[in-house]
């Protein structure tokens, strides 16, 4: 699984396969979280407050869990 991209459109979060933001986007920060799986990570990421201001949040696996 490569990751997910979360953005808001018309006050609703959209989750897309990714991980890739549009070329005009750049990295503005990085958060490391602990999640059970991608679905759990996406739910956590949906709560990121910058999404409501038009930011895109990418969810990627940083360290594989054995």
GROMACS elastic network, one bead per residue, 0.5 to 0.9 nm:
[ bonds ]
;  ai    aj funct       b0    kb
    1     4     6  0.88512   500
    1    38     6  0.85166   500
    1    60     6  0.88610   500
    1    61     6  0.86774   500
    2    17     6  0.77064   500
    2    18     6  0.62292   500
    2    19     6  0.60643   500
    2    59     6  0.88557   500
    2    60     6  0.68052   500
    2    61     6  0.78294   500
    3    16     6  0.87763   500
    3    17     6  0.63545   500
    3    18     6  0.50953   500
    3    20     6  0.84390   500
    3    38     6  0.75181   500
    3    58     6  0.71915   500
    3    59     6  0.53987   500
    3    61     6  0.70189   500
    4    15     6  0.64947   500
    4    16     6  0.56305   500
    4    19     6  0.52527   500
    4    20     6  0.80144   500
    4    38     6  0.80477   500
    4    42     6  0.73360   500
    4    57     6  0.83154   500
    4    58     6  0.57320   500
    4    59     6  0.50462   500
    4    60     6  0.68405   500
    5    14     6  0.79870   500
    5    15     6  0.56708   500
    5    16     6  0.51065   500
    5    17     6  0.61960   500
    5    18     6  0.55343   500
    5    19     6  0.58437   500
    5    20     6  0.67707   500
    5    21     6  0.70742   500
    5    42     6  0.86140   500
    5    56     6  0.68104   500
    5    57     6  0.57545   500
    5    59     6  0.62512   500
    5    60     6  0.89286   500
    6    13     6  0.65464   500
    6    14     6  0.55819   500
    6    16     6  0.64730   500
    6    17     6  0.89981   500
    6    42     6  0.77383   500
    6    45     6  0.76065   500
    6    46     6  0.69339   500
    6    51     6  0.77399   500
    6    55     6  0.87122   500
    6    56     6  0.57881   500
    6    57     6  0.50718   500
    6    58     6  0.62243   500
    6    59     6  0.78747   500
    7    12     6  0.83020   500
    7    13     6  0.55632   500
    7    14     6  0.53858   500
    7    15     6  0.68553   500
    7    16     6  0.85025   500
    7    46     6  0.83365   500
    7    51     6  0.58371   500
    7    52     6  0.80520   500
    7    54     6  0.69840   500
    7    55     6  0.65726   500
    7    57     6  0.64731   500
    7    58     6  0.88578   500
    8    11     6  0.59636   500
    8    12     6  0.53242   500
    8    14     6  0.57555   500
    8    15     6  0.87737   500
    8    51     6  0.59888   500
    8    52     6  0.62132   500
    8    53     6  0.83324   500
    8    54     6  0.65933   500
    8    55     6  0.80046   500
    8    56     6  0.79218   500
    9    12     6  0.53614   500
    9    13     6  0.63104   500
    9    14     6  0.68055   500
    9    52     6  0.87242   500
    9    54     6  0.83263   500
   10    13     6  0.82973   500
   11    52     6  0.73298   500
   12    52     6  0.89939   500
   13    46     6  0.69598   500
   13    51     6  0.80399   500
   13    52     6  0.86572   500
   15    42     6  0.79444   500
   15    46     6  0.88658   500
   16    19     6  0.84595   500
   17    20     6  0.83069   500
   18    21     6  0.77713   500
   18    58     6  0.76078   500
   18    59     6  0.83097   500
   18    60     6  0.86797   500
   19    58     6  0.59683   500
   19    59     6  0.68847   500
   19    60     6  0.67410   500
   20    23     6  0.85180   500
   20    58     6  0.71211   500
   21    24     6  0.80391   500
   21    25     6  0.61279   500
   21    26     6  0.80443   500
   21    56     6  0.68696   500
   21    57     6  0.81994   500
   21    58     6  0.73605   500
   22    25     6  0.55364   500
   22    26     6  0.85975   500
   22    56     6  0.89600   500
   23    26     6  0.77079   500
   25    28     6  0.88953   500
   25    55     6  0.85608   500
   25    56     6  0.79750   500
   27    30     6  0.77363   500
   32    62     6  0.79279   500
   33    41     6  0.76608   500
   33    44     6  0.85440   500
   34    37     6  0.89187   500
   34    41     6  0.76708   500
   35    38     6  0.73214   500
   35    39     6  0.85076   500
   35    40     6  0.56580   500
   35    41     6  0.52631   500
   35    44     6  0.82196   500
   36    39     6  0.80396   500
   36    40     6  0.59300   500
   36    41     6  0.73741   500
   37    40     6  0.53254   500
   37    41     6  0.62778   500
   37    42     6  0.87165   500
   38    42     6  0.60247   500
   38    43     6  0.85913   500
   38    59     6  0.78137   500
   38    60     6  0.82294   500
   38    61     6  0.81155   500
   39    42     6  0.51112   500
   39    43     6  0.63228   500
   39    44     6  0.87537   500
   40    43     6  0.51859   500
   40    44     6  0.63740   500
   40    45     6  0.86771   500
   41    44     6  0.51001   500
   41    45     6  0.60783   500
   41    46     6  0.86370   500
   41    59     6  0.70183   500
   41    60     6  0.88181   500
   42    46     6  0.61011   500
   42    47     6  0.89158   500
   42    58     6  0.89181   500
   42    59     6  0.67358   500
   43    46     6  0.52286   500
   43    47     6  0.70739   500
   44    47     6  0.56391   500
   44    48     6  0.74774   500
   45    48     6  0.53850   500
   45    57     6  0.70977   500
   45    58     6  0.82871   500
   45    59     6  0.73648   500
   46    49     6  0.81812   500
   46    51     6  0.75910   500
   46    57     6  0.82964   500
   47    50     6  0.88125   500
   47    51     6  0.81273   500
   48    51     6  0.61135   500
   48    52     6  0.83946   500
   48    57     6  0.80299   500
   49    52     6  0.61362   500
   49    53     6  0.77777   500
   50    53     6  0.53599   500
   50    54     6  0.69873   500
   50    55     6  0.56263   500
   50    56     6  0.80084   500
   50    57     6  0.83793   500
   51    54     6  0.54248   500
   51    56     6  0.61739   500
   51    57     6  0.70536   500
   52    55     6  0.71610   500
   61    64     6  0.65908   500
